[in-house]
Amino acid sequence: MKIPKFKIKEIKQFLKKLPRTLGKRSFLTFLGLLLIALIFSGFIFYKYSFLAEKEKLEVLEKPLKFNEKVYQEVLKIWQEKEKKFEEANFKKYPNPFQPILEEKKLSKERTEELLSLPLIQELLKTSNLYQFYTTKGEKLFTIGERSQIWQELGLGQSEEYQGTYSQNIKLLEELKKELTP
């Protein structure tokens, strides 16, 4: 028995000519592909429709029961998560990049020593927040940052602070009090 040899060149030539040939006979190509699709879909339909009907369905011995206790536990967990989620909308988080003002209790000697420093004396002479911060060598904080300081100093809620003249004077007085314990 002879085994036919495949000639690679002939196969390459056939594959190169195939698209052109199919394109020239596009109607026959369409009909051939349609026939293949119909045979394939008919086979799948037969397998999953007719053969599935012939097989007997297995009946469960016990019907499914709804576990009320597990449902209540899941519902409780969901309600707790929703409550925490709602609380997160109203919680004010501190700015991690803003320095926190801490209460400092100093001895009388240390207080007198600090008051004798020229920088603190200059700070106590300032008449507005801009002068206060420029004397310290800092830029004037934004209203949002000052509102946090307002709240930390116990002057009220940060939402109340709008940067009005009277609020700024009150804030300056409290900042000066922080310098002199």
C-alpha positions in Angstrom: 0.0 0.0 0.0 1.3 3.4 -1.0 1.0 6.3 1.3 0.4 9.4 -0.8 2.9 12.2 -0.2 1.5 15.6 0.5 3.2 18.2 -1.4 3.5 21.3 0.7 3.7 23.6 -2.3 0.4 22.3 -3.7 -1.3 22.8 -0.3 0.0 26.4 0.0 -1.3 27.1 -3.5 -4.7 25.7 -2.7 -5.0 27.7 0.5 -3.9 30.9 -1.3 -6.6 30.3 -4.0 -9.4 29.3 -1.5 -10.5 32.8 -0.5 -10.7 34.0 -4.1 -12.6 30.9 -5.2 -15.0 31.3 -2.3 -15.4 34.9 -3.1 -16.2 34.2 -6.8 -18.8 31.7 -5.8 -20.2 33.7 -2.9 -23.8 32.5 -3.2 -22.8 28.9 -3.1 -20.4 29.6 -0.2 -23.3 31.3 1.7 -25.6 28.3 1.1 -22.9 25.8 2.2 -22.2 27.7 5.4 -25.9 28.0 6.1 -26.3 24.3 5.6 -23.5 23.6 8.1 -25.0 26.0 10.6 -28.5 24.4 10.3 -27.0 20.9 10.7 -25.0 22.0 13.8 -27.9 23.8 15.4 -30.3 20.9 14.7 -27.9 18.5 16.4 -27.7 20.7 19.5 -31.5 21.1 19.6 -32.0 17.3 19.3 -29.5 16.7 22.1 -30.8 19.2 24.6 -34.5 19.1 23.7 -35.7 15.6 22.6 -33.2 13.6 24.6 -33.8 15.7 27.7 -37.5 15.0 27.6 -37.0 11.2 27.3 -34.9 11.1 30.5 -36.8 10.9 33.8 -36.6 13.8 36.2 -35.3 12.9 39.6 -37.7 13.8 42.3 -36.2 15.2 45.5 -37.1 13.1 48.5 -37.5 16.2 50.7 -38.8 19.5 49.5 -36.7 22.6 50.0 -37.4 24.4 53.3 -36.8 28.1 54.0 -34.6 28.5 57.0 -36.1 31.5 58.8 -33.4 31.7 61.4 -30.5 32.0 58.9 -32.6 34.6 56.9 -33.0 36.7 60.1 -29.3 36.5 60.8 -28.4 37.6 57.3 -30.9 40.4 57.4 -29.5 41.6 60.8 -26.0 41.7 59.3 -27.2 43.7 56.3 -29.0 46.2 58.5 -25.9 46.7 60.6 -23.7 47.2 57.5 -26.3 49.7 56.1 -26.3 51.6 59.4 -22.5 51.8 59.4 -22.6 53.0 55.8 -25.1 55.7 56.6 -23.1 56.8 59.6 -20.0 57.2 57.5 -21.7 59.9 55.4 -22.0 62.2 58.4 -18.7 61.5 60.2 -16.1 64.2 59.9 -12.6 62.8 59.4 -9.6 64.9 60.5 -7.1 66.0 57.9 -4.0 63.8 58.3 -1.8 66.5 56.8 -2.9 69.2 59.2 -0.9 69.6 62.5 -3.0 68.9 65.6 -3.1 71.5 68.3 -2.3 69.9 71.7 -2.9 71.2 75.1 0.3 72.2 76.8 0.7 72.6 80.5 3.9 74.4 81.4 5.5 75.3 84.6 5.6 78.9 85.7 9.3 79.1 85.0 8.9 77.7 81.5 6.0 80.0 80.9 8.0 83.1 81.9 10.9 81.8 79.8 8.7 81.4 76.7 7.1 84.8 77.2 10.5 86.4 77.3 11.2 85.2 73.8 11.0 87.9 71.2 9.0 85.7 68.7 6.2 85.1 71.3 6.1 88.8 72.1 5.8 89.7 68.4 3.0 87.1 68.1 1.1 88.6 71.0 1.3 92.1 69.4 -0.3 91.0 66.1 -3.8 92.3 65.4 -5.0 89.8 62.7 -4.5 86.2 61.6 -2.4 87.1 58.6 0.1 89.0 60.7 0.1 86.2 63.3 0.9 83.5 60.8 3.5 85.5 58.8 5.2 86.4 62.0 5.4 82.6 62.7 6.9 82.2 59.2 3.8 80.3 57.9 1.2 81.1 55.3 -2.4 81.9 56.4 -4.4 78.7 56.5 -7.4 78.2 54.3 -10.9 78.6 55.7 -11.3 74.8 55.8 -8.1 74.4 57.8 -9.0 77.3 60.1 -12.4 75.7 60.7 -10.6 72.6 62.0 -8.5 74.7 64.4 -11.7 76.5 65.4 -13.2 73.2 66.4 -10.1 71.9 68.1 -9.9 75.0 70.3 -13.5 74.5 71.4 -14.9 77.6 69.8 -17.7 75.7 68.1 -18.3 73.2 65.2 -16.1 73.5 62.1 -19.2 74.0 60.0 -20.0 77.2 61.9 -16.7 78.8 61.0 -17.0 81.0 57.9 -14.0 83.2 58.2 -15.8 86.4 59.2 -14.0 89.2 60.9 -15.4 88.5 64.3 -14.6 84.8 64.1 -11.1 85.6 63.0 -10.6 87.9 65.9 -12.0 85.3 68.3 -9.7 82.7 66.8 -6.7 85.0 67.0 -7.4 85.6 70.7 -7.6 81.9 71.4 -4.3 81.3 69.5 -2.7 83.9 71.6 -4.1 82.3 74.8 -2.4 79.0 73.6 0.9 80.9 73.6 0.4 82.0 77.2 -0.7 79.1 79.4 
